Amino acid sequence: MEGASGSSNSDPRFEFLGSFVQKTLKLKPEKWHRLVTLEEHKAVMKEFFDNHSSLVLIIILTPSAQLIPIVSFPIAALKNKGVYFVKKNTIEVPREGCKDCLVVGDLATRTIDQLSCLVDEIFVPLLSNPDNHEGWPEMVAQDVQKQVHSLKSTVYQVQGQVSGQTVLPMPVGVDKCVQTAKELVVNAECSINLYLKSAIEGVVIKWATQVNDVMLETSSNAFNGGQNPVPSVEINFWNNRLKNLTYIYEQLRHERIRSMALILEFTDSAYYPCFKTLFKNVVTALAEARDITLYLNPLTRHFQQLEDTEFSESKVLLKPLMHVVCLIWSNSMYYCHSAKLIVLLRQICNLIIQQAKRFLDPSSIFHSDIDEAMQRISLSIQILKYFRTVYDEYKDNIAPFFKDRPVVNWTFHPNAVFERFNAFLERLFTIQWFFNTVIEFLKLEKVEIGGLKGRALSARITGVSVEFNQCFSVFASKTYDVLDPDDPTFKEDFVKFQDRILELDLKLAAILCQAFDDCHNLESVFKLISIVGTVLDRPKIREEFTGKYRQILYMIDEELSTCEDIYEMQMEHYRKDGHIFVDRSAPPVTACIRWVLQLTNRITTPIKQVVQSEEGSSLVVRYNELIRKLKEFEKSIFDKWAVTVESTIEENLDKPLIVRKRNSSELVLNFSPDLFSILREVHYLRLMEIAEIPERVELELIKGEIKMIDELPEPVRRIQDAEPDKRFNCRFQKPD
């Protein structure tokens, strides 16, 4: 590296290049030193010096502030200013006096600016100088003048177009127009230069073409080539159009062009009406652009807010946005046209789609958490549907926005605005269906079927789950934008995915039908349905499994018939013997009510699973009738007991609480067994949460009295066993 540096420093050609580059680009010596120490760059410069066929060397400064030598055009990497060295002749550059062999200069970042400078400072002065026309025929000299002027005008026009402005070319001899116009004003009969008049008429034709091209420009051109512009493009279009039309208008109002118009008018030129027409067109278009930009620019703030706000929180911004759109429609004289509003609304839809895609992140949507992705998809669908609702609401209520002018409704078809929007919404619905399918199939990993064939069936379900995971991995590995509604590739792949899912659904339906056939009672059937869950709601599985629901109804019918038979048998026995077959370990009333509850629960559990259907309606009617009978029986048993319980308590509490045994002085508790029976009934009824127990049956109070009375004979017995002088006579009475 040091040798290379030393070699370059000893070569005066490198010193000359380095000095010019550093001064022109205002660089420190270290930048040039770094360039010449790299062999590949140094070789390029030596090739330019030593090879007579290499005529051009360009040194540019890259965005990373590094110098790079280039020996050919075009220069794609020219983002900053550059320096060029051009050989005057096809020779090698000598070490001594190299600057005499080279033409040097700096390059502008835009080629058109470089060309404009070259034409203005070299070509035009060189070819327009009369001294260089000596010995030329007059026709040749005029033609050269004309061609040079045409070249200059063309460069100006291109330079203006690059800057977004329309530059009107001037005719040859434009400097004579003002004086000629003044002479015509003083003396309309004076003669004029026909060559000048012809030149003016020629540029008027060019102006008409240029202005016509500007007039034909529409903001809808932004959609050409399959582009999807956002509203900022519409606003920029009208701002740039206003700027360009203002520039054209100022040119047409310039003294030179007004002088040309006077010349055409006073000479009755056939091109004067053309000039008047193009001027009127410019004035009209300028008024339109001023009006539209006045009302359109307030939308910039709303669009900026929509772009800066997280899409999940942008719902509140949509109504104010549409409100301003309606204000533009009702107040702007020139924007109140369907074609213009359709463009704006389509671009608003594109902006919403852009924000939704940024929120959903299509590159990772299939690789993120399924539940989180589902929430994002659902929220996006909700916001998109809300925007469509807001649009319809304002469309139907546009009249109040018109105060002092007739109402102009939105008569265009919504599809003109929402075609891509609807396609994107449909894509979101498709992906939502995809995620629902994924969630349902992921549930299969936890499904375990019981029964004799449970292990084999569970293994088959696991196999279906594995196949789905493979299918999901293939589909989710696609690298294209799955949220691009204009890309048909996703639809093609999704159709293949749906076909594969259909095959898995059929396999799963066969397994579940076999598992159902292995169930022998309602409990196992409902357990299977509960385990499988929403998988049964998948269309193809539901179609295959629907026939099994009839079997469930048949099993419920059998169970209901069994319960009805049990009820009739018990009622027959009750009518004959006055009681039913119940658990003898429980109090009689409690046992009857418990039997009613058990029979009710037995039939209620399966009947709850019956939804509205023609086949199930008759079962529900029979169920309601059986429940009515059971409740009536329960009420009759309870009411019969409740009527007698209070009188039984009163009757038994009137008896002496303590009595002496016959032929003995021993005291004993005289508490009726009926009271114990009542206490047991009340205890169990309360455990069963029966709320209609008579108020006078105070369980806790009676229990406390029983405990006190039960303990009373013992101290009396001890007194009787004591010494005679310590005895006393007691007379027990019923307590108040």
C-alpha positions in Angstrom: 0.0 0.0 0.0 2.8 2.4 0.9 4.6 1.6 -2.4 1.5 2.3 -4.3 1.0 5.6 -2.5 4.6 6.5 -3.2 4.3 5.7 -6.8 1.2 7.8 -7.3 2.7 10.7 -5.4 5.8 10.7 -7.7 3.5 10.8 -10.8 2.6 14.5 -11.5 -0.6 13.3 -13.4 -2.0 12.0 -10.1 -1.0 15.2 -8.4 -2.8 17.3 -11.0 -6.0 15.2 -10.7 -5.9 15.1 -6.9 -5.4 18.9 -6.7 -8.4 19.6 -9.0 -10.6 17.0 -7.3 -9.9 18.3 -3.8 -10.5 22.0 -4.8 -13.6 21.3 -6.8 -15.3 18.9 -4.4 -13.8 20.7 -1.3 -12.4 17.5 0.2 -9.6 16.8 2.6 -6.4 15.2 1.2 -7.2 12.0 3.1 -10.1 11.3 0.7 -7.8 11.5 -2.4 -5.1 9.5 -0.6 -7.6 6.7 0.2 -8.6 6.6 -3.5 -5.0 6.2 -4.9 -4.0 3.6 -2.3 -6.6 1.2 -3.7 -5.1 -0.7 -6.5 -8.4 -1.3 -8.4 -9.1 2.5 -8.5 -5.5 3.4 -9.3 -5.6 0.9 -12.2 -8.6 2.7 -13.7 -6.8 6.0 -13.6 -3.6 4.6 -15.1 -5.7 3.0 -17.9 -7.0 6.5 -18.7 -3.5 8.0 -18.7 -1.7 5.3 -20.7 -4.4 4.0 -23.1 -4.9 6.4 -26.0 -8.4 4.9 -26.7 -9.6 5.8 -23.2 -10.9 9.4 -23.5 -13.0 10.1 -20.4 -12.3 9.8 -16.7 -15.0 10.8 -14.2 -14.4 10.9 -10.4 -17.6 11.0 -8.3 -18.3 11.2 -4.6 -20.6 8.5 -3.4 -23.2 9.0 -0.7 -20.8 7.3 1.7 -18.3 10.0 1.0 -15.9 7.8 -1.0 -14.2 8.8 -4.3 -14.7 6.4 -7.2 -13.2 6.7 -10.7 -15.5 5.8 -13.7 -14.5 5.7 -17.4 -17.9 5.6 -19.1 -21.5 7.0 -19.2 -24.2 6.8 -17.9 -23.3 7.4 -14.3 -26.0 5.7 -12.3 -24.3 6.4 -9.0 -24.0 10.1 -9.4 -25.9 11.5 -6.4 -23.4 14.2 -5.5 -21.2 16.5 -7.5 -18.5 14.9 -9.7 -15.4 15.9 -11.7 -14.6 15.0 -15.3 -11.4 14.8 -17.3 -11.6 14.6 -21.1 -8.6 14.1 -23.5 -8.4 16.7 -26.2 -6.9 14.1 -28.5 -6.6 10.3 -28.7 -3.2 10.2 -27.1 -1.6 9.0 -23.9 -1.4 11.7 -21.2 2.2 12.7 -20.7 3.7 13.1 -17.2 4.8 16.7 -18.0 2.2 19.2 -19.1 -0.7 16.9 -18.6 -3.1 19.7 -18.0 -2.6 21.0 -21.5 -3.9 17.7 -22.9 -7.1 17.6 -20.8 -10.4 19.4 -20.6 -11.5 19.5 -17.0 -14.7 20.5 -15.2 -17.3 19.6 -12.7 -20.5 17.5 -13.2 -23.9 18.5 -11.9 -26.0 15.9 -10.2 -28.7 16.2 -12.9 -27.5 15.6 -16.5 -30.0 18.0 -17.9 -28.5 20.9 -15.9 -25.1 19.9 -17.3 -26.4 19.9 -20.8 -28.1 23.2 -20.3 -24.9 24.8 -19.1 -23.0 23.3 -22.1 -25.5 24.6 -24.6 -25.8 28.1 -23.1 -22.1 28.7 -22.5 -20.5 26.8 -25.5 -22.8 25.8 -28.3 -25.1 28.9 -28.6 -22.3 31.5 -28.3 -20.1 29.5 -30.7 -22.8 28.9 -33.4 -24.6 32.2 -33.0 -21.5 34.4 -33.4 -21.7 36.2 -36.8 -17.9 36.2 -37.1 -18.1 32.4 -37.4 -20.6 32.8 -40.3 -18.1 34.5 -42.6 -18.3 33.0 -46.1 -21.5 31.1 -45.3 -24.5 31.5 -47.6 -27.3 33.4 -45.9 -29.7 30.5 -46.0 -27.1 28.3 -44.2 -26.5 30.9 -41.6 -30.2 31.3 -40.9 -30.7 27.6 -40.8 -27.9 27.2 -38.3 -29.3 30.0 -36.2 -32.7 28.3 -36.3 -31.3 24.9 -35.3 -29.2 26.4 -32.5 -32.3 28.3 -31.2 -34.4 25.1 -31.5 -31.7 23.1 -29.5 -31.6 25.8 -26.8 -35.4 25.8 -26.5 -35.6 22.1 -26.4 -33.1 21.9 -23.6 -35.0 24.5 -21.7 -38.2 22.6 -22.2 -36.7 19.3 -21.0 -35.1 21.1 -18.0 -38.5 22.6 -17.1 -40.3 19.2 -17.4 -37.7 17.7 -15.1 -38.6 20.4 -12.6 -42.3 20.0 -13.2 -42.7 23.2 -15.2 -43.6 23.9 -18.8 -41.2 26.2 -20.5 -42.6 27.9 -23.6 -40.0 28.1 -26.4 -39.2 31.5 -27.9 -39.0 32.1 -31.7 -35.8 33.1 -33.5 -35.5 36.9 -33.4 -37.5 37.2 -30.2 -35.5 40.3 -29.2 -37.2 42.1 -32.1 -40.8 41.4 -31.1 -41.2 44.2 -28.6 -39.9 46.9 -31.0 -42.0 45.5 -33.9 -45.1 45.5 -31.7 -44.6 49.1 -30.8 -44.2 50.1 -34.4 -47.5 48.3 -35.3 -49.3 50.1 -32.5 -48.1 53.4 -33.9 -48.6 52.5 -37.5 -50.7 49.4 -38.2 -49.8 49.6 -41.9 -46.1 49.3 -41.4 -44.3 46.3 -42.9 -43.0 43.6 -40.7 -40.4 40.9 -41.1 -42.2 37.9 -42.5 -39.5 35.6 -41.2 -40.2 36.8 -37.7 -44.0 36.4 -38.2 -43.5 32.9 -39.5 -41.3 32.1 -36.5 -43.9 33.4 -34.1 -46.7 31.4 -35.7 -44.4 28.3 -35.5 -43.9 28.7 -31.7 -47.7 29.3 -31.2 -48.3 25.8 -32.7 -45.7 24.5 -30.2 -47.3 26.4 -27.4 -50.7 25.0 -28.3 -49.3 21.5 -28.2 -47.6 22.0 -24.9 -50.6 23.6 -23.3 -52.9 20.9 -24.6 -50.6 18.3 -23.1 -50.9 20.1 -19.7 -54.7 20.3 -20.1 -54.9 16.5 -20.8 -53.1 15.7 -17.6 -55.4 14.2 -15.0 -54.8 12.9 -11.5 -56.3 9.6 -12.6 -53.1 9.0 -14.6 -51.5 8.0 -11.3 -53.4 4.7 -11.5 -51.7 3.8 -14.8 -49.4 0.8 -14.8 -51.2 -0.9 -12.0 -50.1 1.7 -9.5 -52.1 2.3 -6.2 -51.5 5.9 -5.3 -52.4 7.4 -1.9 -54.2 10.8 -1.4 -50.9 12.7 -1.1 -50.4 12.0 -4.8 -53.7 13.8 -5.5 -52.8 16.8 -3.4 -49.3 17.0 -4.9 -50.8 16.7 -8.4 -53.0 19.7 -7.9 -50.3 21.7 -6.1 -47.8 21.0 -8.9 -50.5 21.7 -11.5 -51.2 25.1 -9.9 -47.5 25.9 -9.9 -47.0 24.8 -13.5 -50.1 26.7 -14.8 -49.0 29.8 -12.8 -45.6 29.6 -14.5 -47.2 29.2 -17.9 -49.6 32.1 -17.2 -46.7 34.3 -16.1 -44.8 33.5 -19.4 -47.9 34.3 -21.4 -48.2 37.6 -19.6 -44.6 38.5 -20.3 -44.0 41.6 -22.4 -42.3 39.6 -25.2 -45.3 37.2 -25.6 -47.8 40.0 -25.4 -45.8 41.7 -28.2 -46.1 38.5 -30.3 -49.8 38.4 -29.7 -50.1 42.0 -30.9 -48.1 41.1 -34.0 -50.4 38.2 -34.8 -53.5 40.4 -34.1 -52.4 43.4 -36.3 -51.4 41.1 -39.1 -54.6 39.1 -39.1 -52.7 35.9 -38.6 -54.7 32.7 -38.8 -52.9 31.6 -35.6 -54.2 34.5 -33.5 -57.4 32.6 -32.6 -55.3 29.6 -31.6 -53.3 31.9 -29.3 -56.5 33.3 -27.7 -57.9 29.8 -27.2 -54.8 28.5 -25.5 -54.6 31.6 -23.3 -58.3 31.2 -22.2 -57.6 27.5 -21.5 -54.7 28.4 -19.3 -56.7 31.0 -17.4 -59.6 28.5 -16.9 -57.3 25.7 -15.8 -55.5 28.1 -13.5 -58.8 29.1 -11.8 -59.7 25.4 -11.5 -56.3 24.6 -9.9 -56.5 27.5 -7.5 -60.0 26.5 -6.4 -59.2 22.8 -5.9 -55.9 23.4 -4.0 -57.7 25.8 -1.7 -60.2 23.2 -0.6 -58.0 20.1 -1.0 -55.0 21.1 1.0 -56.9 21.0 4.4 -57.0 17.3 3.9 -53.3 17.0 4.3 -53.5 17.2 8.1 -56.1 14.4 8.2 -54.0 12.1 5.9 -50.9 12.8 8.0 -52.8 11.9 11.2 -54.0 8.7 9.6 -50.5 7.8 8.5 -49.0 8.6 11.9 -51.6 6.9 14.0 -51.5 3.2 14.8 -54.1 1.5 12.5 -55.9 -0.1 15.5 -56.6 3.4 16.8 -57.5 5.1 13.5 -61.2 4.4 13.7 -61.9 7.8 15.2 -60.2 9.6 12.4 -62.4 8.3 9.6 -65.5 10.3 10.2 -63.7 13.7 10.4 -61.9 12.7 7.2 -65.1 12.0 5.3 -66.7 15.1 6.7 -64.0 17.2 5.1 -64.4 15.3 1.8 -68.1 16.3 1.9 -67.2 19.9 2.6 -64.9 19.9 -0.5 -67.6 18.4 -2.6 -70.2 21.0 -1.5 -68.0 24.1 -1.6 -65.5 23.6 -4.5 -66.9 24.7 -7.8 -64.5 22.6 -9.8 -64.0 19.5 -7.6 -67.8 18.8 -7.5 -67.5 16.2 -10.3 -67.8 12.4 -9.9 -64.6 11.7 -11.8 -62.5 13.8 -9.5 -64.1 12.5 -6.3 -63.8 8.9 -7.4 -60.0 9.4 -7.8 -59.8 10.9 -4.3 -61.9 8.2 -2.6 -59.9 5.4 -4.4 -56.7 6.9 -3.1 -58.2 7.1 0.4 -59.1 3.4 0.2 -55.5 2.8 -0.9 -54.2 4.7 2.1 -56.4 2.7 4.5 -55.2 -0.6 2.8 -51.6 0.6 3.2 -52.1 1.3 6.9 -53.9 -2.0 7.4 -51.0 -3.9 5.7 -48.5 -2.1 7.8 -50.5 -3.0 10.9 -50.8 -6.7 9.9 -47.3 -7.1 8.5 -47.8 -9.6 5.7 -44.2 -10.9 5.9 -44.8 -12.3 9.4 -48.5 -12.8 9.6 -48.3 -16.6 9.2 -45.4 -16.8 11.6 -46.7 -14.9 14.6 -49.0 -16.1 17.4 -52.3 -17.4 15.9 -54.5 -15.7 18.5 -52.7 -12.4 18.2 -52.9 -12.5 14.4 -56.6 -13.4 14.6 -57.2 -10.3 16.8 -55.4 -8.1 14.3 -57.3 -9.5 11.4 -60.6 -9.1 13.2 -59.8 -5.6 14.2 -58.8 -4.6 10.7 -62.0 -6.1 9.2 -64.0 -4.1 11.8 -62.3 -0.8 10.9 -62.6 -1.4 7.1 -66.3 -2.2 7.5 -66.7 0.8 9.6 -65.2 3.0 6.9 -67.6 1.6 4.4 -70.5 2.4 6.8 -69.2 5.9 7.3 -69.1 6.4 3.5 -72.7 5.1 3.1 -73.8 7.4 5.9 -72.3 10.5 4.4 -73.4 9.6 0.9 -77.0 9.3 2.0 -76.8 12.6 4.0 -74.9 14.8 1.6 -77.8 17.4 1.2 -77.1 19.3 4.5 -73.6 20.2 3.3 -75.1 22.4 0.5 -76.2 25.7 1.8 -76.5 28.2 -1.1 -76.4 26.0 -4.1 -78.4 23.0 -5.5 -77.6 19.6 -4.0 -75.3 17.4 -6.1 -75.6 13.8 -4.9 -73.0 11.0 -5.3 -74.5 9.2 -8.3 -71.6 7.0 -9.2 -71.6 3.3 -8.4 -69.7 2.3 -5.2 -67.7 -0.3 -7.1 -66.0 2.6 -8.9 -64.5 3.5 -5.5 -64.4 0.2 -3.6 -63.3 -2.4 -6.1 -59.8 -2.8 -4.7 -61.1 -2.1 -1.2 -63.6 -4.9 -1.4 -60.9 -7.2 -2.8 -58.7 -6.4 0.1 -61.5 -7.0 2.6 -62.3 -10.3 0.9 -58.6 -11.2 1.3 -58.9 -10.5 5.0 -62.0 -12.7 5.3 -60.0 -15.4 3.5 -57.1 -15.2 5.9 -59.6 -15.1 8.8 -61.1 -18.3 7.5 -57.6 -19.7 7.2 -56.8 -18.9 10.9 -60.1 -20.3 12.1 -59.2 -23.5 10.2 -55.8 -23.5 11.9 -57.3 -23.0 15.3 -59.8 -25.8 14.8 -57.2 -28.3 13.5 -54.8 -27.4 16.3 -57.5 -28.6 18.8 -57.0 -32.1 17.3 -53.7 -32.4 19.1 -55.6 -32.6 22.5 -58.4 -34.9 21.3 -58.4 -38.3 23.0 -61.4 -40.6 22.2 -62.5 -43.2 24.7 -64.2 -46.5 24.2 -63.1 -49.9 22.9 -61.7 -48.3 19.7 -60.6 -45.1 21.3 -56.8 -45.6 21.0 -56.9 -46.5 17.3 -59.3 -43.6 16.5 -57.1 -41.1 18.5 -54.1 -42.3 16.6 -55.9 -41.6 13.3 -56.9 -38.1 14.5 -53.3 -37.4 15.4 -52.3 -38.5 11.8 -54.8 -35.9 10.4 -53.3 -33.3 12.7 -49.8 -34.1 11.4 -50.9 -33.9 7.8 -52.5 -30.5 8.5 -49.3 -29.2 10.1 -47.4 -30.1 7.0 -49.9 -28.5 4.7 -49.9 -25.3 6.9 -46.1 -25.1 6.9 -46.1 -25.3 3.1 -48.7 -22.6 2.7 -47.2 -20.3 5.3 -43.8 -20.5 3.8 -44.8 -18.4 0.7 -42.7 -15.3 0.2 -45.1 -13.1 -1.7 -47.3 -10.4 -0.2 -50.4 -12.4 1.0 -52.2 -9.1 1.6 -51.8 -7.8 -1.9 -55.4 -8.0 -3.5 -53.9 -7.4 -6.9 -51.7 -10.6 -6.8 -53.6 -13.6 -8.1 -50.9 -16.0 -6.8 -52.4 -16.1 -3.4 -55.8 -17.2 -4.7 -54.2 -20.0 -6.7 -52.3 -21.3 -3.7 -55.3 -20.9 -1.4 -57.5 -23.0 -3.7 -54.9 -25.8 -3.5 -54.9 -25.4 0.3 -58.7 -25.6 0.4 -58.7 -28.8 -1.6 -56.2 -30.3 0.8 -58.3 -29.2 3.8 -61.4 -30.8 2.2 -59.6 -34.1 2.0 -58.6 -33.8 5.7 -62.2 -32.8 6.6 -63.5 -36.0 4.9 -61.0 -38.1 6.8 -61.9 -36.4 10.1 -65.6 -36.8 9.4 -65.1 -40.6 8.8 -63.2 -40.9 12.1 -65.7 -39.0 14.1 -68.6 -40.9 12.6 -66.9 -44.1 13.6 -66.3 -42.7 17.1 -69.9 -41.8 17.4 -71.0 -45.3 16.4 -68.8 -46.6 19.2 -70.8 -44.6 21.8 -73.5 -46.6 23.5 -75.3 -44.0 25.6 -76.1 -40.3 25.7 -73.4 -39.5 28.2 -70.6 -40.8 25.9 -72.2 -39.2 22.9 -72.3 -35.7 24.5 -68.8 -36.2 25.9 -67.5 -36.9 22.3 -69.3 -33.8 21.0 -67.8 -31.7 23.8 -64.3 -33.0 23.2 -64.4 -32.4 19.5 -66.0 -29.0 19.9 -66.3 -26.6 17.0 -64.6 -29.0 14.6 -68.1 -30.5 14.0 -69.2 -27.1 12.7 -66.9 -27.4 9.7 -69.2 -27.6 6.6 -68.0 -30.9 5.2 -67.8 -32.5 8.7 -71.3 -31.2 9.6 -72.6 -32.5 6.3 -71.3 -36.0 7.1 -72.2 -35.9 10.8 -75.7 -34.5 10.5 -77.2 -38.0 10.1 -75.8 -38.9 13.5 -77.9 -36.2 15.2 -81.0 -38.2 14.3 -79.6 -41.1 16.2 -79.0 -38.7 19.2 -82.7 -37.7 19.0 -83.7 -41.3 18.9 -81.6 -42.0 22.0 -83.1 -39.0 23.7 -86.5 -40.3 22.7 -85.7 -43.6 24.3 -84.4 -42.0 27.5 -87.5 -39.8 27.7 -89.8 -42.8 27.2 -87.9 -44.6 30.0 -88.4 -41.6 32.4 -92.0 -41.4 31.5 -92.4 -45.2 32.2 -90.6 -44.7 35.6 -92.9 -41.8 36.4 -96.1 -43.8 35.5 -94.9 -46.8 37.5 -94.3 -44.7 40.6 -97.6 -42.9 40.3 -99.4 -46.2 40.0 -97.7 -47.5 43.1 -98.5 -44.2 44.9 -102.2 -44.4 44.0 -102.3 -48.0 45.4 -100.1 -47.9 48.5 -99.8 -44.1 49.2 -96.1 -44.0 48.7 -93.4 -44.5 46.0 -90.2 -46.5 45.8 -87.5 -44.2 47.3 -84.4 -44.3 49.4 -85.4 -45.6 52.8 -82.4 -44.0 54.5 -83.8 -40.6 53.9 -87.0 -39.0 55.5 -90.1 -39.7 53.4 -90.8 -36.2 52.1 -87.1 -35.6 51.4 -86.8 -38.9 49.6 -89.8 -38.1 47.3 -88.5 -34.7 46.4 -85.0 -36.1 45.8 -86.4 -38.7 43.5 -88.2 -36.0 41.5 -85.0 -34.0 41.2 -83.0 -37.0 40.1 -85.5 -37.9 37.5 -85.7 -34.3 36.3 -81.9 -34.1 36.0 -81.7 -37.4 34.2 -83.9 -36.1 31.3 -83.0 -32.4 31.5 -79.3 -33.0 30.7 -79.8 -34.6 27.3 -82.8 -32.5 26.4 -80.8 -29.2 26.8 -78.7 -30.3 23.9 -81.7 -30.3 21.6 -81.8 -27.1 19.5 -84.8 -25.9 17.5 -85.7 -28.5 14.9 -88.7 -30.2 13.5 -87.7 -33.6 14.9 -86.7 -32.2 18.4 -89.8 -30.1 18.9 -92.0 -33.1 19.8 -89.4 -34.2 22.3 -89.3 -30.8 23.9 -93.1 -30.9 24.2 -93.0 -34.3 25.9 -90.2 -33.2 28.2 -92.1 -30.1 29.3 -95.2 -32.2 30.0 -93.1 -34.7 32.1 -91.5 -31.9 34.0 -94.9 -30.3 34.7 -96.1 -33.6 36.2 -93.0 -34.1 38.3 -93.3 -30.6 39.7 -97.0 -31.1 40.5 -96.2 -34.3 42.3 -93.4 -32.7 44.2 -95.7 -29.8 45.2 -98.5 -32.2 46.3 -96.0 -34.1 48.5 -94.6 -31.0 50.0 -97.9 -29.2 50.6 -99.3 -32.3 52.3 -96.4 -32.4 54.7 -96.4 -28.6 55.2 -100.1 -28.6 56.2 -99.6 -31.2 59.0 -96.2 -30.2 60.3 -97.3 -27.2 62.3 -100.1 -28.9 64.0 -97.9 -31.9 64.8 -95.3 -29.5 66.4 -98.0 -27.8 68.5 -99.6 -31.0 69.6 -96.3 -32.5 70.8 -95.0 -29.4 72.5 -98.1 -29.3 74.7 -97.1 -32.6 76.3 -95.0 -32.7 79.5 -91.4 -32.6 78.6 -90.3 -34.8 81.5 -92.2 -37.8 83.0 -91.6 -40.5 85.6 -91.3 -44.0 84.6 -94.2 -46.2 85.8 -93.5 -48.0 89.1 -90.3 -45.9 89.4 -89.3 -42.4 90.4 -86.8 -42.1 87.6 -87.3 -39.0 85.4 -87.2 -39.4 81.6 -87.5 -37.1 78.6 -91.0 -37.2 77.0 -90.0 -35.9 73.5 -92.1 -37.1 70.6 -90.5 -39.1 67.7 -92.7 -37.1 65.4 -90.7 -34.0 66.3 -87.4 -35.9 65.5 -88.9 -36.8 62.1 -89.8 -33.2 61.4 -86.3 -32.1 62.4 -84.7 -34.5 60.0 -87.0 -33.4 57.2 -86.3 -29.8 57.8 -82.6 -30.5 57.9 -82.4 -32.3 54.6 -84.9 -29.9 52.9 -82.6 -27.0 53.8 -79.6 -28.9 52.4 -81.6 -29.3 49.2 -82.3 -25.5 49.3 -86.1 -25.9 49.5 -87.2 -22.3 50.3 -90.9 -23.0 51.1 -90.4 -24.5 54.6 -93.1 -23.1 57.0 -91.9 -20.2 59.1 -92.9 -21.7 62.4 -90.6 -24.6 61.9 -87.7 -23.0 63.6 -85.1 -25.6 63.3 -82.3 -24.0 65.3 -84.5 -23.0 68.2 -86.0 -26.5 68.5 -82.6 -28.1 68.4 -81.4 -25.8 71.2 -84.4 -26.7 73.4 -84.0 -30.4 72.7 -80.4 -30.3 73.8 -81.3 -28.3 77.0 -84.3 -30.6 77.9 -82.3 -33.8 77.1 -79.7 -32.7 79.7 -82.3 -31.7 82.4 -83.1 -35.2 83.9 -79.5 -35.8 84.9 -79.2 -33.1 87.6 -82.7 -33.9 88.9 -81.6 -37.5 89.3 -78.6 -36.5 91.3 -80.8 -34.5 93.6 -83.1 -37.5 94.2 -80.1 -39.7 95.0 -78.9 -37.2 97.6 -79.6 -37.2 101.4 -83.3 -36.8 102.4 -82.8 -33.5 104.1 -81.4 -32.1 101.0 -84.2 -33.1 98.8 -86.9 -30.8 97.7 -90.1 -31.2 95.8 -90.2 -30.1 92.3 -93.1 -29.8 90.0 -92.3 -29.6 86.3 -94.5 -27.6 84.2 -94.5 -26.8 80.5 -92.3 -23.8 79.9 -93.8 -20.6 78.6 
